């Protein structure tokens, strides 16, 4: 079995775990729900200060315009926070991408705002695992990596975006730009399971709003003159669910609309999500959805407006990604923490990166669990564990590990 070189042993020793827990607790105390622009701005400042010792150039990148359909069927702009980008040695021929996100699913109005110790090694708090712990891992790993002579020969970009929890719609163009030409990428979502298991292949994700425009009428005097948008939306929901199949989850999630009981409703908005495991299934769904919409429009004499699309392409494991997983798994075993991987129906920025043809492992963050709930927890020793793992992986990538 391959062992550490003296250089690698020194690199692992260079990981400074001392400030990591305090960083996570400080960052977790700042509410960064995706819509909390003030909180995100405060977090951006804290992260810029924390990452500045790495050198390079730190910039605030304005979010790409994003819109959504409201309950009244109107398209409105969504405000997002600025994204943080650190570029180190951009002139280097061989470069890597490390990504994380500063936002959480907990808005400023959510009751889950405090931290609590569940036991001596387990911290409960908003974003401690997903993914403020992951950001601390990025920082500690890069600081250790910079102590190695190998670091000087490569470069990297770090992206901490502000909208991952809502699909990275305002940062997707930036992710694609930064992924271009990279040798490999690491993303710091928490492990798939508390034991450190990595997420392997991932399904894709698409979200749509279908706005149904009917015709209003009196429910008693002339109901047949109306065209019931709510009924058409219900028919759409049933039709979409019928497209659900193995490898393609279709989930009609919500219908907004309706009117007084004595009025035929002329407006409804249906919202739904799909999770295709293969690009071919996503393409097939798009074709079938268009046929379904045309049929419902004809049968119910309504007009349907489509808003949305595939925001996360499916992420299969190709040959280069397989090699990157092999490096991560070998390094973890050498550190005495053997890990496995499993396919996931969840999505993240790793989907976007893989779609650019760049090999990526996207669960390099901390061990923890119960994310997106008030029971979210971080297993604190995993801060140092995962920082050492990333430092070692980066060193091997920098010293010639081929993908």
Beta strands, then each sheet from edge to edge (+ up, - down):
strand 1: 57-61
strand 2: 66-69
strand 3: 75-78
strand 4: 83-88
strand 5: 95-101
strand 6: 116-119
strand 7: 122-124
strand 8: 155-161
strand 9: 184-187
strand 10: 198-202
strand 11: 205-213
strand 12: 217-218
strand 13: 248-257
strand 14: 263-264
strand 15: 267-276
strand 16: 303-312
strand 17: 341-344
strand 18: 360-361
strand 19: 368-369
strand 20: 377-379
sheet 1: 1+ 4- 8+ 5+ 9+ 18+
sheet 2: 2+ 3-
sheet 3: 6+ 7- 20+ 19-
sheet 4: 10+ 17+
sheet 5: 13+ 15- 11+ 16-
sheet 6: 12+ 14-
end
